Structures are given as structure tokens and as C-alpha cells.
Amino acid sequence: MKTDTLGTSAPIKNDELKELLNEPVATNEKQYDSNRIFGAIDMWNLQKKQRTSLAMRRRLN
């Protein structure tokens, strides 16, 4: 009977792990402008979201 198990994948060697940790990782984060002003369109979007969420709550009750 085999006593050791590998699980879902084979273990990573220390050299391979160090190499993977040093590689740069690309991210898909948006860069937001810190000088952005809360405008009328933002207020309209908030009110629209509130209306739709309220309608959903009414349908569920």
C-alpha cells in the first residue's frame, strides 16, 4: 500500500518556485484619476441603481 499521496498536482521544486515568484504579473486594474469630480451622470447612475434594486425587492416580497 502506498503511504504518500501527491494530491491534485505534483509538488513544485524550490528552484521552480523562486523563478515563478520573481516573474512580473500583469493586472487588469483600471487606473482611476484621483482628480475625478462626482458629476450629474454619477448621481443619475446611483438613482438608477436604487430604483432597480427597489423594484427587485418588491418582486421578491
Distance bins in CASP14 RR format, pairs under 12 A and 6 or more apart:
PFRMAT RR
TARGET T0000
AUTHOR 0000-0000-0000
RMODE 2
METHOD distances of the structure
MODEL  1
4 11 0 0 0 0 0 1 0 0 0 0 0
5 11 0 0 0 0 0 1 0 0 0 0 0
6 12 0 0 0 0 0 1 0 0 0 0 0
10 16 0 0 0 0 0 1 0 0 0 0 0
11 17 0 0 0 0 1 0 0 0 0 0 0
12 18 0 0 0 0 1 0 0 0 0 0 0
12 19 0 0 0 0 1 0 0 0 0 0 0
12 20 1 0 0 1 0 0 0 0 0 0 0
12 21 0 0 0 0 0 1 0 0 0 0 0
13 19 0 0 0 0 1 0 0 0 0 0 0
13 20 0 0 0 0 0 1 0 0 0 0 0
14 20 0 0 0 0 0 1 0 0 0 0 0
14 21 0 0 0 0 0 1 0 0 0 0 0
15 21 0 0 0 0 0 1 0 0 0 0 0
15 22 0 0 0 0 0 1 0 0 0 0 0
16 22 0 0 0 0 0 1 0 0 0 0 0
16 23 0 0 0 0 0 1 0 0 0 0 0
17 23 0 0 0 0 0 1 0 0 0 0 0
30 36 0 0 0 0 0 1 0 0 0 0 0
36 42 0 0 0 0 1 0 0 0 0 0 0
37 43 0 0 0 0 0 1 0 0 0 0 0
38 44 0 0 0 0 0 1 0 0 0 0 0
38 45 0 0 0 0 0 1 0 0 0 0 0
38 46 0 0 0 0 1 0 0 0 0 0 0
39 45 0 0 0 0 1 0 0 0 0 0 0
39 46 0 0 0 0 0 1 0 0 0 0 0
40 46 0 0 0 0 0 1 0 0 0 0 0
40 47 0 0 0 0 0 1 0 0 0 0 0
41 47 0 0 0 0 0 1 0 0 0 0 0
41 48 0 0 0 0 0 1 0 0 0 0 0
42 48 0 0 0 0 0 1 0 0 0 0 0
42 49 0 0 0 0 0 1 0 0 0 0 0
43 49 0 0 0 0 0 1 0 0 0 0 0
43 50 0 0 0 0 0 1 0 0 0 0 0
44 50 0 0 0 0 0 1 0 0 0 0 0
44 51 0 0 0 0 0 1 0 0 0 0 0
45 51 0 0 0 0 0 1 0 0 0 0 0
45 52 0 0 0 0 0 1 0 0 0 0 0
46 52 0 0 0 0 0 1 0 0 0 0 0
46 53 0 0 0 0 0 1 0 0 0 0 0
47 53 0 0 0 0 0 1 0 0 0 0 0
47 54 0 0 0 0 0 1 0 0 0 0 0
48 54 0 0 0 0 0 1 0 0 0 0 0
48 55 0 0 0 0 0 1 0 0 0 0 0
49 55 0 0 0 0 0 1 0 0 0 0 0
49 56 0 0 0 0 0 1 0 0 0 0 0
50 56 0 0 0 0 0 1 0 0 0 0 0
50 57 0 0 0 0 0 1 0 0 0 0 0
51 57 0 0 0 0 0 1 0 0 0 0 0
51 58 0 0 0 0 0 1 0 0 0 0 0
52 58 0 0 0 0 0 1 0 0 0 0 0
52 59 0 0 0 0 0 1 0 0 0 0 0
53 59 0 0 0 0 0 1 0 0 0 0 0
53 60 0 0 0 0 0 1 0 0 0 0 0
54 60 0 0 0 0 0 1 0 0 0 0 0
54 61 0 0 0 0 0 1 0 0 0 0 0
55 61 0 0 0 0 0 1 0 0 0 0 0
END
